[in-house]
Amino acid sequence: MALINENYLKLPGSYLFAEIARRVATFKEAHPKADIIRLGIGDVTQPLPPASIEAMHKAVDDMASAETFRGYGPEQGYAFLIGKIIDHNYTQRGIKIAPDEIFVSDGSKSDCGNIQEIFGTANVVAITDPVYPVYLDTNVMAGRTGSLQTDGHFAGVVYLPCNAENDFAPSLPAEHVDMIYLCCPNNPTGTTLSRSELEKWVHYARENDAVILFDAAYAAYITEPDVPRSIYEIDGARDVAIEFRSFSKTAGFTGTRCGYTVIPKTVFGKAADGSRHSLNAFWNRRHTTKFNGTAYIVQRGAEAIYSTAGQQQIKKTIAYYMENARIIREGLGAVGITAFGGINAPYIWLKTPNGMPSWDFFDKLLTEINIVGTPGAGFGPCGEGYFRLTSFGNREDTLRAVERFKTLKI
């Protein structure tokens, strides 16, 4: 019989959102007429930008003719998309990124999870707490952690608490770490790190030969000027940071799947003998071995968001979701619930009333007012006592949800 990867035995029984789906399905089976409003999983509801739809239709036509047909494309992504990414997200912000430092993929979730494969298992990992589960779970699967402890922490991981008491800005670790996961704007808290905070982390990474794994999937939602849109706006970050970006929440590609990872050729790791090696080269080797490239049709749709019309369309959609965020945040405040986020990100992170455990609050919302959110405890021990709502619903459901909160007994 084949032996298993026993690191999987360390993980909790199910992925956070699978457990939410299970509980909702059980409730729905018992209450089939319940009108459930879903503000839990961060999936979008507005359609793809018309510019992307038009481009994808044309790309489909390309596939119908021998003269324009595309088979296997470059695993790293087509030059037409990479060029637009560089110009819009980097060159226009004074950042130098080369075409061979960008790798187009099927989404940042995959890349955030897969990136750990190019790192040794002896590395010490630091994650913010609460945290997007993919960062932690994939390192557990790889064997880079110890077992789950009774306090909810995994042994061998350095946790960086983020809560209202420290304004959701993690302190530098007291001990040496090798891999640092930062998400800004943050999922789940909806908060951000200022330029000075990011400078602190880049300085730490440079001083300690660490690598920052920077998830910027929600960069398009930033409204405040002091919040960098890219880690590479910080001097020295090109030597120590890998950046993950996504079209999912920026342009509604959650079901279409497209993202990219940026790895400057100046980011290095070392072997046991002390020799230094380019992480760009390692990721290129991994990417070309295990991935056959994002579909041509999808990449044409992604390219279209950088057109004049595409930019106008995605800004309109982002504004729609951010208005939802304002409605939720102010609605919660009106009923006495303390909430954070929702200014530079599409997530609202609220304190559960009277210190109620977050899974208990999940059940209360589901059963009393038929609203689904995400328990903070699912994002880590420091998420206990908090709860996440998303603004990705439609306007009607958002307004109805706020009205229902007015009837919640707290």
DOKE-556941 format. One record per residue (C-alpha): residue in three letters; x, y, z. Coordinates in Angstrom, 3 decimals. Layout:
<resn ALA | xx X | yy Y | zz Z>
...
This chain:
<resn MET | xx 0.000 | yy 0.000 | zz 0.000>
<resn ALA | xx 1.248 | yy 3.482 | zz -0.869>
<resn LEU | xx 2.423 | yy 5.589 | zz 2.052>
<resn ILE | xx 0.667 | yy 8.901 | zz 2.642>
<resn ASN | xx 2.067 | yy 12.364 | zz 3.251>
<resn GLU | xx 1.463 | yy 12.373 | zz 6.997>
<resn ASN | xx 1.673 | yy 16.147 | zz 7.172>
<resn TYR | xx -1.935 | yy 16.175 | zz 5.976>
<resn LEU | xx -2.881 | yy 14.506 | zz 9.259>
<resn LYS | xx -1.848 | yy 17.680 | zz 11.080>
<resn LEU | xx -4.547 | yy 19.741 | zz 9.371>
<resn PRO | xx -8.019 | yy 20.351 | zz 10.806>
<resn GLY | xx -10.800 | yy 18.208 | zz 9.386>
<resn SER | xx -11.784 | yy 20.528 | zz 6.532>
<resn TYR | xx -10.883 | yy 23.753 | zz 4.797>
<resn LEU | xx -12.599 | yy 26.764 | zz 6.396>
<resn PHE | xx -14.991 | yy 27.491 | zz 3.546>
<resn ALA | xx -15.870 | yy 23.826 | zz 3.138>
<resn GLU | xx -17.024 | yy 23.798 | zz 6.767>
<resn ILE | xx -19.095 | yy 26.923 | zz 6.178>
<resn ALA | xx -20.716 | yy 25.320 | zz 3.129>
<resn ARG | xx -21.492 | yy 22.207 | zz 5.155>
<resn ARG | xx -23.205 | yy 24.164 | zz 7.934>
<resn VAL | xx -25.215 | yy 26.246 | zz 5.489>
<resn ALA | xx -26.317 | yy 23.136 | zz 3.581>
<resn THR | xx -27.462 | yy 21.485 | zz 6.818>
<resn PHE | xx -29.439 | yy 24.574 | zz 7.801>
<resn LYS | xx -30.945 | yy 24.908 | zz 4.326>
<resn GLU | xx -32.053 | yy 21.284 | zz 4.351>
<resn ALA | xx -33.861 | yy 21.848 | zz 7.648>
<resn HIS | xx -35.253 | yy 25.227 | zz 6.558>
<resn PRO | xx -35.788 | yy 25.010 | zz 2.783>
<resn LYS | xx -37.744 | yy 28.286 | zz 2.627>
<resn ALA | xx -35.059 | yy 30.328 | zz 4.381>
<resn ASP | xx -33.941 | yy 33.366 | zz 2.369>
<resn ILE | xx -30.189 | yy 33.226 | zz 2.971>
<resn ILE | xx -27.992 | yy 36.230 | zz 2.193>
<resn ARG | xx -24.391 | yy 35.183 | zz 1.627>
<resn LEU | xx -21.724 | yy 37.633 | zz 2.765>
<resn GLY | xx -19.187 | yy 34.944 | zz 3.576>
<resn ILE | xx -16.913 | yy 33.660 | zz 0.828>
<resn GLY | xx -15.221 | yy 36.439 | zz -1.119>
<resn ASP | xx -16.734 | yy 35.633 | zz -4.509>
<resn VAL | xx -17.813 | yy 38.427 | zz -6.831>
<resn THR | xx -21.338 | yy 38.880 | zz -8.183>
<resn GLN | xx -20.953 | yy 41.491 | zz -10.926>
<resn PRO | xx -20.248 | yy 40.286 | zz -14.485>
<resn LEU | xx -16.976 | yy 40.528 | zz -16.345>
<resn PRO | xx -16.141 | yy 43.922 | zz -17.870>
<resn PRO | xx -17.684 | yy 44.341 | zz -21.334>
<resn ALA | xx -14.199 | yy 45.022 | zz -22.718>
<resn SER | xx -13.082 | yy 41.585 | zz -21.513>
<resn ILE | xx -16.173 | yy 39.887 | zz -22.918>
<resn GLU | xx -15.579 | yy 41.495 | zz -26.309>
<resn ALA | xx -11.914 | yy 40.501 | zz -26.289>
<resn MET | xx -12.698 | yy 36.939 | zz -25.285>
<resn HIS | xx -15.313 | yy 36.603 | zz -28.045>
<resn LYS | xx -12.701 | yy 37.730 | zz -30.538>
<resn ALA | xx -10.201 | yy 35.291 | zz -29.053>
<resn VAL | xx -12.717 | yy 32.470 | zz -29.494>
<resn ASP | xx -12.982 | yy 33.438 | zz -33.160>
<resn ASP | xx -9.180 | yy 33.338 | zz -33.349>
<resn MET | xx -9.334 | yy 29.711 | zz -32.260>
<resn ALA | xx -11.716 | yy 28.910 | zz -35.130>
<resn SER | xx -9.221 | yy 29.750 | zz -37.879>
<resn ALA | xx -5.992 | yy 27.961 | zz -38.718>
<resn GLU | xx -4.304 | yy 31.310 | zz -39.360>
<resn THR | xx -4.999 | yy 32.670 | zz -35.844>
<resn PHE | xx -5.339 | yy 29.437 | zz -33.860>
<resn ARG | xx -3.258 | yy 29.160 | zz -30.679>
<resn GLY | xx -2.137 | yy 25.879 | zz -29.187>
<resn TYR | xx 0.318 | yy 25.652 | zz -26.318>
<resn GLY | xx 1.314 | yy 29.137 | zz -25.303>
<resn PRO | xx 4.314 | yy 30.235 | zz -23.256>
<resn GLU | xx 3.893 | yy 28.876 | zz -19.736>
<resn GLN | xx 4.981 | yy 32.222 | zz -18.309>
<resn GLY | xx 2.236 | yy 34.098 | zz -20.175>
<resn TYR | xx 1.776 | yy 35.828 | zz -23.509>
<resn ALA | xx 3.864 | yy 38.933 | zz -24.155>
<resn PHE | xx 0.757 | yy 40.965 | zz -24.995>
<resn LEU | xx -0.571 | yy 40.559 | zz -21.432>
<resn ILE | xx 2.767 | yy 40.800 | zz -19.636>
<resn GLY | xx 3.533 | yy 44.065 | zz -21.420>
<resn LYS | xx 0.243 | yy 45.615 | zz -20.294>
<resn ILE | xx 0.775 | yy 44.423 | zz -16.708>
<resn ILE | xx 4.229 | yy 45.981 | zz -16.576>
<resn ASP | xx 3.138 | yy 49.288 | zz -18.083>
<resn HIS | xx 0.000 | yy 49.781 | zz -16.002>
<resn ASN | xx 0.917 | yy 48.333 | zz -12.606>
<resn TYR | xx 4.644 | yy 49.026 | zz -12.473>
<resn THR | xx 6.143 | yy 51.418 | zz -15.040>
<resn GLN | xx 3.453 | yy 54.038 | zz -14.410>
<resn ARG | xx 4.332 | yy 53.874 | zz -10.717>
<resn GLY | xx 8.060 | yy 54.284 | zz -11.322>
<resn ILE | xx 8.833 | yy 50.586 | zz -10.758>
<resn LYS | xx 11.153 | yy 48.635 | zz -13.057>
<resn ILE | xx 10.003 | yy 45.083 | zz -13.736>
<resn ALA | xx 11.337 | yy 42.963 | zz -16.613>
<resn PRO | xx 9.072 | yy 40.722 | zz -18.729>
<resn ASP | xx 10.824 | yy 37.559 | zz -17.538>
<resn GLU | xx 10.116 | yy 38.534 | zz -13.913>
<resn ILE | xx 6.342 | yy 38.031 | zz -14.385>
<resn PHE | xx 4.612 | yy 34.651 | zz -14.462>
<resn VAL | xx 0.955 | yy 34.521 | zz -15.519>
<resn SER | xx -1.085 | yy 31.791 | zz -13.839>
<resn ASP | xx -4.611 | yy 30.606 | zz -13.068>
<resn GLY | xx -4.839 | yy 32.807 | zz -9.972>
<resn SER | xx -2.963 | yy 34.085 | zz -6.944>
<resn LYS | xx -4.429 | yy 31.443 | zz -4.616>
<resn SER | xx -2.589 | yy 28.756 | zz -6.587>
<resn ASP | xx 0.622 | yy 30.752 | zz -6.637>
<resn CYS | xx 0.485 | yy 31.664 | zz -2.936>
<resn GLY | xx 0.101 | yy 27.969 | zz -2.162>
<resn ASN | xx 2.607 | yy 26.639 | zz -4.677>
<resn ILE | xx 5.401 | yy 29.143 | zz -4.054>
<resn GLN | xx 6.517 | yy 27.292 | zz -0.939>
<resn GLU | xx 7.716 | yy 24.403 | zz -3.135>
<resn ILE | xx 10.865 | yy 26.312 | zz -4.082>
<resn PHE | xx 11.825 | yy 26.797 | zz -0.425>
<resn GLY | xx 13.475 | yy 24.268 | zz 1.886>
<resn THR | xx 11.432 | yy 22.663 | zz 4.635>
<resn ALA | xx 13.846 | yy 23.877 | zz 7.321>
<resn ASN | xx 12.827 | yy 27.510 | zz 6.780>
<resn VAL | xx 11.060 | yy 29.281 | zz 9.637>
<resn VAL | xx 7.747 | yy 30.747 | zz 8.452>
<resn ALA | xx 6.118 | yy 33.890 | zz 9.860>
<resn ILE | xx 2.457 | yy 34.604 | zz 9.204>
<resn THR | xx 0.109 | yy 37.291 | zz 10.409>
<resn ASP | xx -2.664 | yy 36.093 | zz 12.710>
<resn PRO | xx -5.449 | yy 36.122 | zz 11.552>
<resn VAL | xx -4.359 | yy 34.956 | zz 8.119>
<resn TYR | xx -5.660 | yy 33.718 | zz 4.769>
<resn PRO | xx -5.664 | yy 29.925 | zz 5.399>
<resn VAL | xx -3.815 | yy 29.000 | zz 2.194>
<resn TYR | xx -0.522 | yy 30.442 | zz 3.448>
<resn LEU | xx -0.480 | yy 28.319 | zz 6.561>
<resn ASP | xx -2.123 | yy 25.135 | zz 5.289>
<resn THR | xx 0.256 | yy 24.687 | zz 2.356>
<resn ASN | xx 3.270 | yy 25.008 | zz 4.647>
<resn VAL | xx 1.723 | yy 22.431 | zz 6.963>
<resn MET | xx 1.233 | yy 20.104 | zz 3.984>
<resn ALA | xx 4.881 | yy 20.572 | zz 3.017>
<resn GLY | xx 6.140 | yy 19.598 | zz 6.476>
<resn ARG | xx 7.454 | yy 23.024 | zz 7.397>
<resn THR | xx 5.571 | yy 23.066 | zz 10.708>
<resn GLY | xx 4.999 | yy 20.973 | zz 13.772>
<resn SER | xx 1.620 | yy 19.714 | zz 14.951>
<resn LEU | xx -1.472 | yy 21.733 | zz 15.812>
<resn GLN | xx -1.382 | yy 22.771 | zz 19.468>
<resn THR | xx -4.276 | yy 23.045 | zz 21.899>
<resn ASP | xx -4.163 | yy 26.853 | zz 21.639>
<resn GLY | xx -4.842 | yy 26.679 | zz 17.894>
<resn HIS | xx -1.270 | yy 27.431 | zz 16.799>
<resn PHE | xx 0.989 | yy 25.135 | zz 14.818>
<resn ALA | xx 4.339 | yy 24.405 | zz 16.413>
<resn GLY | xx 7.301 | yy 25.779 | zz 14.521>
<resn VAL | xx 5.410 | yy 28.743 | zz 13.028>
<resn VAL | xx 6.006 | yy 32.338 | zz 14.111>
<resn TYR | xx 2.636 | yy 34.049 | zz 14.499>
<resn LEU | xx 2.368 | yy 37.821 | zz 14.178>
<resn PRO | xx -0.787 | yy 38.959 | zz 16.025>
<resn CYS | xx -2.938 | yy 41.571 | zz 14.248>
<resn ASN | xx -5.822 | yy 42.990 | zz 16.225>
<resn ALA | xx -7.495 | yy 46.219 | zz 17.201>
<resn GLU | xx -4.966 | yy 46.734 | zz 20.000>
<resn ASN | xx -2.054 | yy 47.112 | zz 17.538>
<resn ASP | xx -4.139 | yy 48.673 | zz 14.747>
<resn PHE | xx -3.771 | yy 45.432 | zz 12.770>
<resn ALA | xx -0.093 | yy 46.220 | zz 12.099>
<resn PRO | xx 2.069 | yy 43.225 | zz 13.099>
<resn SER | xx 5.238 | yy 43.726 | zz 15.108>
<resn LEU | xx 8.554 | yy 42.457 | zz 13.770>
<resn PRO | xx 9.369 | yy 38.957 | zz 15.018>
<resn ALA | xx 11.624 | yy 38.708 | zz 18.041>
<resn GLU | xx 13.355 | yy 35.682 | zz 16.532>
<resn HIS | xx 14.855 | yy 35.055 | zz 13.094>
<resn VAL | xx 12.432 | yy 33.996 | zz 10.352>
<resn ASP | xx 13.087 | yy 33.101 | zz 6.716>
<resn MET | xx 9.704 | yy 33.413 | zz 4.967>
<resn ILE | xx 7.269 | yy 36.223 | zz 5.794>
<resn TYR | xx 3.702 | yy 36.231 | zz 4.483>
<resn LEU | xx 2.115 | yy 39.676 | zz 4.248>
<resn CYS | xx -1.257 | yy 40.463 | zz 2.684>
<resn CYS | xx -2.090 | yy 44.102 | zz 1.928>
<resn PRO | xx -4.894 | yy 45.055 | zz 1.720>
<resn ASN | xx -5.485 | yy 42.293 | zz 4.180>
<resn ASN | xx -7.774 | yy 39.324 | zz 3.891>
<resn PRO | xx -9.552 | yy 38.867 | zz 6.288>
<resn THR | xx -9.271 | yy 42.116 | zz 8.277>
<resn GLY | xx -9.752 | yy 44.544 | zz 5.389>
<resn THR | xx -6.984 | yy 46.724 | zz 6.834>
<resn THR | xx -3.743 | yy 47.935 | zz 5.269>
<resn LEU | xx -0.110 | yy 48.648 | zz 6.081>
<resn SER | xx 1.224 | yy 52.152 | zz 5.538>
<resn ARG | xx 4.351 | yy 52.929 | zz 3.578>
<resn SER | xx 6.353 | yy 53.291 | zz 6.788>
<resn GLU | xx 5.134 | yy 49.910 | zz 8.049>
<resn LEU | xx 6.156 | yy 48.199 | zz 4.801>
<resn GLU | xx 9.537 | yy 49.935 | zz 4.916>
<resn LYS | xx 10.038 | yy 48.349 | zz 8.321>
<resn TRP | xx 9.397 | yy 44.885 | zz 6.902>
<resn VAL | xx 11.626 | yy 45.349 | zz 3.885>
<resn HIS | xx 14.430 | yy 46.525 | zz 6.177>
<resn TYR | xx 13.947 | yy 43.453 | zz 8.388>
<resn ALA | xx 14.038 | yy 41.112 | zz 5.381>
<resn ARG | xx 17.212 | yy 42.684 | zz 4.044>
<resn GLU | xx 18.920 | yy 42.544 | zz 7.447>
<resn ASN | xx 17.912 | yy 38.919 | zz 8.053>
<resn ASP | xx 18.173 | yy 37.403 | zz 4.556>
<resn ALA | xx 14.435 | yy 36.707 | zz 4.655>
<resn VAL | xx 11.951 | yy 36.678 | zz 1.778>
<resn ILE | xx 8.637 | yy 38.543 | zz 1.898>
<resn LEU | xx 5.737 | yy 36.783 | zz 0.173>
<resn PHE | xx 3.473 | yy 39.736 | zz -0.528>
<resn ASP | xx -0.134 | yy 39.088 | zz -1.510>
<resn ALA | xx -1.467 | yy 42.198 | zz -3.275>
<resn ALA | xx -4.624 | yy 40.609 | zz -4.695>
<resn TYR | xx -6.756 | yy 43.550 | zz -3.504>
<resn ALA | xx -4.432 | yy 46.380 | zz -4.531>
<resn ALA | xx -7.033 | yy 47.839 | zz -6.918>
<resn TYR | xx -9.288 | yy 48.607 | zz -3.943>
<resn ILE | xx -6.832 | yy 50.942 | zz -2.220>
<resn THR | xx -8.117 | yy 54.502 | zz -1.883>
<resn GLU | xx -5.743 | yy 56.135 | zz 0.615>
<resn PRO | xx -2.534 | yy 57.723 | zz -0.754>
<resn ASP | xx -0.160 | yy 56.434 | zz 1.942>
<resn VAL | xx -0.888 | yy 52.777 | zz 1.156>
<resn PRO | xx 1.480 | yy 51.404 | zz -1.521>
<resn ARG | xx -0.140 | yy 49.516 | zz -4.398>
<resn SER | xx 2.934 | yy 47.313 | zz -4.726>
<resn ILE | xx 5.657 | yy 46.171 | zz -2.339>
<resn TYR | xx 8.147 | yy 47.313 | zz -5.004>
<resn GLU | xx 7.304 | yy 50.937 | zz -4.246>
<resn ILE | xx 9.517 | yy 50.417 | zz -1.195>
<resn ASP | xx 13.251 | yy 50.894 | zz -1.744>
<resn GLY | xx 15.098 | yy 47.606 | zz -1.546>
<resn ALA | xx 12.026 | yy 45.416 | zz -1.960>
<resn ARG | xx 13.225 | yy 44.099 | zz -5.330>
<resn ASP | xx 15.942 | yy 42.205 | zz -3.436>
<resn VAL | xx 13.694 | yy 40.496 | zz -0.896>
<resn ALA | xx 10.072 | yy 40.325 | zz -2.080>
<resn ILE | xx 7.841 | yy 38.165 | zz -4.261>
<resn GLU | xx 4.486 | yy 39.726 | zz -5.184>
<resn PHE | xx 1.216 | yy 37.971 | zz -6.027>
<resn ARG | xx -1.482 | yy 39.740 | zz -8.059>
<resn SER | xx -4.905 | yy 38.685 | zz -9.285>
<resn PHE | xx -7.617 | yy 39.544 | zz -11.793>
<resn SER | xx -10.242 | yy 37.779 | zz -9.663>
<resn LYS | xx -11.445 | yy 40.665 | zz -7.526>
<resn THR | xx -10.051 | yy 43.413 | zz -9.770>
<resn ALA | xx -12.010 | yy 42.348 | zz -12.859>
<resn GLY | xx -14.400 | yy 39.609 | zz -11.744>
<resn PHE | xx -12.218 | yy 36.698 | zz -12.893>
<resn THR | xx -13.006 | yy 34.399 | zz -9.952>
<resn GLY | xx -14.579 | yy 31.894 | zz -12.339>
<resn THR | xx -12.394 | yy 32.760 | zz -15.309>
<resn ARG | xx -9.086 | yy 32.327 | zz -13.459>
<resn CYS | xx -6.103 | yy 34.545 | zz -14.132>
<resn GLY | xx -3.402 | yy 36.025 | zz -11.937>
<resn TYR | xx 0.339 | yy 36.502 | zz -11.928>
<resn THR | xx 3.387 | yy 36.396 | zz -9.695>
<resn VAL | xx 6.325 | yy 38.785 | zz -9.828>
<resn ILE | xx 9.766 | yy 37.482 | zz -8.867>
<resn PRO | xx 12.628 | yy 39.896 | zz -9.555>
<resn LYS | xx 15.862 | yy 38.233 | zz -10.606>
<resn THR | xx 17.498 | yy 39.995 | zz -7.661>
<resn VAL | xx 15.698 | yy 37.809 | zz -5.078>
<resn PHE | xx 17.933 | yy 34.951 | zz -3.929>
<resn GLY | xx 17.848 | yy 31.955 | zz -1.647>
<resn LYS | xx 20.760 | yy 29.853 | zz -0.520>
<resn ALA | xx 21.666 | yy 26.172 | zz -0.581>
<resn ALA | xx 23.036 | yy 24.210 | zz 2.369>
<resn ASP | xx 26.579 | yy 24.867 | zz 1.125>
<resn GLY | xx 25.976 | yy 28.621 | zz 1.277>
<resn SER | xx 25.762 | yy 29.178 | zz -2.492>
<resn ARG | xx 23.139 | yy 31.699 | zz -3.643>
<resn HIS | xx 20.483 | yy 30.878 | zz -6.233>
<resn SER | xx 17.920 | yy 32.946 | zz -8.101>
<resn LEU | xx 14.375 | yy 32.282 | zz -6.911>
<resn ASN | xx 13.196 | yy 33.577 | zz -10.276>
<resn ALA | xx 15.021 | yy 30.707 | zz -11.987>
<resn PHE | xx 13.647 | yy 28.177 | zz -9.506>
<resn TRP | xx 10.063 | yy 29.374 | zz -9.966>
<resn ASN | xx 10.503 | yy 29.390 | zz -13.747>
<resn ARG | xx 11.651 | yy 25.754 | zz -13.542>
<resn ARG | xx 8.724 | yy 24.814 | zz -11.328>
<resn HIS | xx 6.188 | yy 26.803 | zz -13.384>
<resn THR | xx 7.234 | yy 25.355 | zz -16.727>
<resn THR | xx 7.340 | yy 21.828 | zz -15.331>
<resn LYS | xx 3.967 | yy 21.774 | zz -13.573>
<resn PHE | xx 1.879 | yy 24.322 | zz -15.492>
<resn ASN | xx 0.912 | yy 24.492 | zz -19.162>
<resn GLY | xx -0.071 | yy 28.138 | zz -19.224>
<resn THR | xx -3.252 | yy 30.150 | zz -18.765>
<resn ALA | xx -5.649 | yy 29.854 | zz -21.698>
<resn TYR | xx -5.136 | yy 32.262 | zz -24.604>
<resn ILE | xx -8.815 | yy 33.293 | zz -24.479>
<resn VAL | xx -8.539 | yy 34.153 | zz -20.765>
<resn GLN | xx -5.340 | yy 36.143 | zz -21.238>
<resn ARG | xx -6.967 | yy 38.195 | zz -23.992>
<resn GLY | xx -9.805 | yy 38.961 | zz -21.585>
<resn ALA | xx -7.304 | yy 39.983 | zz -18.905>
<resn GLU | xx -5.390 | yy 42.179 | zz -21.364>
<resn ALA | xx -8.595 | yy 44.056 | zz -22.174>
<resn ILE | xx -8.958 | yy 45.492 | zz -18.663>
<resn TYR | xx -5.956 | yy 47.707 | zz -19.404>
<resn SER | xx -7.718 | yy 49.422 | zz -22.319>
<resn THR | xx -9.280 | yy 52.822 | zz -21.713>
<resn ALA | xx -12.757 | yy 51.306 | zz -21.699>
<resn GLY | xx -11.625 | yy 48.389 | zz -19.538>
<resn GLN | xx -10.135 | yy 50.693 | zz -16.916>
<resn GLN | xx -13.348 | yy 52.701 | zz -16.723>
<resn GLN | xx -15.402 | yy 49.520 | zz -16.396>
<resn ILE | xx -13.380 | yy 47.903 | zz -13.620>
<resn LYS | xx -13.239 | yy 51.167 | zz -11.662>
<resn LYS | xx -17.029 | yy 51.326 | zz -11.840>
<resn THR | xx -17.343 | yy 47.764 | zz -10.534>
<resn ILE | xx -14.813 | yy 48.326 | zz -7.751>
<resn ALA | xx -16.704 | yy 51.476 | zz -6.736>
<resn TYR | xx -19.897 | yy 49.403 | zz -6.621>
<resn TYR | xx -18.350 | yy 46.922 | zz -4.195>
<resn MET | xx -16.787 | yy 49.659 | zz -2.097>
<resn GLU | xx -20.158 | yy 51.378 | zz -1.783>
<resn ASN | xx -21.468 | yy 48.055 | zz -0.501>
<resn ALA | xx -18.603 | yy 48.075 | zz 2.011>
<resn ARG | xx -19.576 | yy 51.558 | zz 3.190>
<resn ILE | xx -23.209 | yy 50.498 | zz 3.588>
<resn ILE | xx -22.237 | yy 47.468 | zz 5.662>
<resn ARG | xx -19.667 | yy 49.288 | zz 7.793>
<resn GLU | xx -21.980 | yy 52.182 | zz 8.605>
<resn GLY | xx -24.935 | yy 49.857 | zz 9.092>
<resn LEU | xx -23.028 | yy 47.833 | zz 11.662>
<resn GLY | xx -21.973 | yy 51.002 | zz 13.448>
<resn ALA | xx -25.586 | yy 52.148 | zz 13.618>
<resn VAL | xx -26.530 | yy 49.042 | zz 15.622>
<resn GLY | xx -23.518 | yy 49.284 | zz 17.940>
<resn ILE | xx -21.221 | yy 46.734 | zz 16.322>
<resn THR | xx -17.558 | yy 47.770 | zz 16.048>
<resn ALA | xx -16.195 | yy 47.227 | zz 12.552>
<resn PHE | xx -12.860 | yy 47.705 | zz 10.756>
<resn GLY | xx -11.776 | yy 47.669 | zz 7.115>
<resn GLY | xx -14.034 | yy 48.435 | zz 4.189>
<resn ILE | xx -12.070 | yy 51.562 | zz 3.202>
<resn ASN | xx -9.163 | yy 50.127 | zz 1.184>
<resn ALA | xx -10.552 | yy 46.624 | zz 0.847>
<resn PRO | xx -13.861 | yy 44.831 | zz 0.174>
<resn TYR | xx -13.871 | yy 43.157 | zz 3.600>
<resn ILE | xx -15.408 | yy 44.291 | zz 6.873>
<resn TRP | xx -13.904 | yy 42.808 | zz 10.025>
<resn LEU | xx -16.221 | yy 43.192 | zz 12.998>
<resn LYS | xx -15.950 | yy 42.470 | zz 16.686>
<resn THR | xx -18.484 | yy 39.898 | zz 17.767>
<resn PRO | xx -20.965 | yy 41.347 | zz 20.274>
<resn ASN | xx -20.213 | yy 40.716 | zz 23.943>
<resn GLY | xx -17.120 | yy 38.682 | zz 23.102>
<resn MET | xx -19.203 | yy 35.877 | zz 21.596>
<resn PRO | xx -17.105 | yy 33.050 | zz 20.047>
<resn SER | xx -16.987 | yy 33.574 | zz 16.306>
<resn TRP | xx -18.518 | yy 30.212 | zz 15.330>
<resn ASP | xx -21.353 | yy 30.880 | zz 17.782>
<resn PHE | xx -21.890 | yy 34.232 | zz 16.089>
<resn PHE | xx -21.894 | yy 32.453 | zz 12.720>
<resn ASP | xx -24.689 | yy 30.168 | zz 13.912>
<resn LYS | xx -26.585 | yy 33.109 | zz 15.428>
<resn LEU | xx -26.534 | yy 35.081 | zz 12.192>
<resn LEU | xx -27.524 | yy 32.055 | zz 10.155>
<resn THR | xx -30.399 | yy 30.969 | zz 12.354>
<resn GLU | xx -31.778 | yy 34.353 | zz 13.478>
<resn ILE | xx -31.437 | yy 36.556 | zz 10.402>
<resn ASN | xx -30.317 | yy 34.085 | zz 7.686>
<resn ILE | xx -27.004 | yy 35.806 | zz 6.926>
<resn VAL | xx -23.796 | yy 33.882 | zz 6.182>
<resn GLY | xx -20.416 | yy 35.367 | zz 7.100>
<resn THR | xx -17.023 | yy 33.942 | zz 7.992>
<resn PRO | xx -15.968 | yy 33.224 | zz 11.597>
<resn GLY | xx -12.744 | yy 34.956 | zz 12.528>
<resn ALA | xx -11.454 | yy 31.860 | zz 14.321>
<resn GLY | xx -11.215 | yy 30.172 | zz 10.931>
<resn PHE | xx -8.377 | yy 32.548 | zz 10.081>
<resn GLY | xx -6.317 | yy 31.810 | zz 13.194>
<resn PRO | xx -6.399 | yy 32.090 | zz 16.994>
<resn CYS | xx -6.237 | yy 35.899 | zz 16.935>
<resn GLY | xx -9.346 | yy 35.887 | zz 14.761>
<resn GLU | xx -11.427 | yy 34.617 | zz 17.667>
<resn GLY | xx -13.910 | yy 37.240 | zz 18.714>
<resn TYR | xx -14.011 | yy 38.697 | zz 15.209>
<resn PHE | xx -16.096 | yy 38.002 | zz 12.102>
<resn ARG | xx -15.660 | yy 38.772 | zz 8.393>
<resn LEU | xx -18.297 | yy 40.074 | zz 6.001>
<resn THR | xx -17.662 | yy 40.738 | zz 2.317>
<resn SER | xx -19.013 | yy 43.509 | zz 0.131>
<resn PHE | xx -19.065 | yy 41.346 | zz -2.997>
<resn GLY | xx -22.829 | yy 40.767 | zz -2.869>
<resn ASN | xx -25.278 | yy 42.690 | zz -5.005>
<resn ARG | xx -26.660 | yy 46.004 | zz -3.775>
<resn GLU | xx -30.132 | yy 44.687 | zz -2.994>
<resn ASP | xx -28.804 | yy 41.889 | zz -0.772>
<resn THR | xx -26.380 | yy 44.275 | zz 0.927>
<resn LEU | xx -29.175 | yy 46.676 | zz 1.833>
<resn ARG | xx -31.414 | yy 43.815 | zz 2.993>
<resn ALA | xx -28.602 | yy 42.427 | zz 5.140>
<resn VAL | xx -28.129 | yy 45.770 | zz 6.909>
<resn GLU | xx -31.853 | yy 45.915 | zz 7.626>
<resn ARG | xx -31.710 | yy 42.426 | zz 9.108>
<resn PHE | xx -28.851 | yy 43.397 | zz 11.425>
<resn LYS | xx -31.218 | yy 45.915 | zz 12.974>
<resn THR | xx -33.355 | yy 42.975 | zz 14.191>
<resn LEU | xx -30.457 | yy 40.937 | zz 15.593>
<resn LYS | xx -30.682 | yy 40.409 | zz 19.328>
<resn ILE | xx -27.307 | yy 41.341 | zz 20.814>
